[in-house]
Each structure stands twice: as structure tokens, then as C-alpha cells.
Amino acid sequence: MAVDINYFDTDKDKFIELFSNPKIVQEKAREYGLEVVYSPRKNKKYRIVNPETNKFVDFGSIEYEDFSKHQNLKRLEAFKKRNHKWKDAPKYSSAWASYHILW
């Protein structure tokens, strides 16, 4: 789904809620001892701080629903198969965060 991100820049949190459930994402992040905030990058949904490096990690394409929103097990399975290498990505990388927090 192509989206004109600039249209939503003034109210990004409401826009993200069309594609993700921030409450569920925050709960999953806390399982890893992390806090999630909205990303200031216009093409990403969320941001965490890597506790090992204190660097920001932005993750989650703003244009697509994640499992926190759609709760579709078939889509979850397809995502996990398609991105199976992300499971073992370096901890706290954007791939790791997407796989473990959004899905």
C-alpha cells in the first residue's frame, strides 16, 4: 500500500495506529527490558535505544501493518518464513527488533 507519508507528518501517532498497536508493541519491548517511542524518521514506526551501545535503532516500515495490528496467524507465519534470518540478527538491530517486537 503506497502512502504519502508527508500528509501524516503532523499527526504521526494517529497514522501509526492504522498500521500497528503501540500498546502491544510496548508490552513486547518491555519483555526485553526496552522502551519504545515513535521514531522521528518519517519512514519508520518505532525507536528503541540499544542498551549495549546507547545508539538509536529505528525499525518497522510505516507503510505496512505488523502483527500487533492485524493478529493474522497466516501472515505471521509467512513473515517468519520470509524473514527467518532476522531471528538471529544482532540483538537490538532493526531486523531483530522487527522480528521480535513487531512480529
C-alpha positions in Angstrom: 0.0 0.0 0.0 1.7 3.2 -1.1 1.2 6.1 1.3 2.0 9.7 1.1 3.9 9.9 4.4 4.2 13.7 4.3 0.4 14.0 4.6 0.6 12.5 8.1 3.8 14.1 9.5 1.7 16.4 11.7 -0.1 13.5 13.5 2.2 10.6 13.1 1.0 8.8 16.2 -2.5 8.6 14.8 -1.2 7.4 11.5 0.9 4.6 13.1 -2.1 3.4 14.9 -3.6 2.5 11.5 -0.8 0.0 11.0 0.4 -1.0 14.4 -0.8 -1.3 18.1 1.6 0.8 20.2 0.4 -0.7 23.4 1.1 -4.3 22.3 4.5 -3.2 20.9 5.4 -1.5 24.2 4.5 -4.7 26.1 6.6 -6.9 23.9 9.5 -4.5 24.1 9.4 -4.5 27.9 9.8 -8.3 27.8 13.3 -7.5 26.6 13.8 -4.6 29.0 13.3 -2.0 26.3 11.1 1.1 26.0 9.7 2.0 22.6 8.9 5.5 21.3 7.7 6.8 18.0 10.5 7.2 15.5 11.3 10.7 14.3 12.3 9.1 10.9 9.3 9.5 8.6 9.5 6.0 7.1 9.8 4.1 10.5 7.3 3.4 13.2 9.3 3.0 16.3 12.6 3.6 18.0 14.5 1.8 20.8 17.9 2.6 22.4 20.4 -0.3 22.1 21.4 -0.7 25.8 24.8 -2.0 24.8 25.8 0.9 22.6 23.3 3.7 23.6 22.6 4.2 19.9 19.1 4.7 18.5 17.6 1.9 16.4 14.6 2.8 14.2 12.5 -0.1 12.9 9.2 -1.0 11.4 8.2 0.3 8.0 5.4 2.8 8.5 3.7 1.7 5.3 2.8 -1.9 6.4 0.7 -3.4 9.2 2.6 -5.6 11.7 1.3 -8.5 13.7 0.4 -6.2 16.7 -2.3 -4.7 14.5 -3.7 -7.5 12.3 -3.2 -10.5 14.6 -3.4 -12.8 11.5 -1.5 -16.0 12.2 -1.1 -16.9 8.5 0.6 -13.5 7.8 2.7 -14.1 10.9 3.8 -17.4 9.6 4.6 -16.0 6.2 6.6 -13.1 7.7 8.6 -15.5 9.9 9.4 -17.8 6.9 10.3 -14.9 4.7 12.5 -13.2 7.3 13.8 -16.3 9.2 17.3 -14.9 9.2 16.2 -11.9 11.3 15.5 -14.2 14.2 19.3 -14.5 14.8 20.2 -10.9 13.7 22.4 -9.0 16.0 20.5 -8.2 19.2 18.9 -4.8 19.1 19.4 -4.3 15.4 16.4 -3.1 13.3 15.9 -6.6 11.9 16.0 -8.1 15.4 13.5 -5.5 16.7 11.1 -6.0 13.9 11.2 -9.8 14.2 11.0 -10.0 18.0 8.9 -6.9 18.9 6.6 -6.3 16.0 6.0 -9.9 15.0 
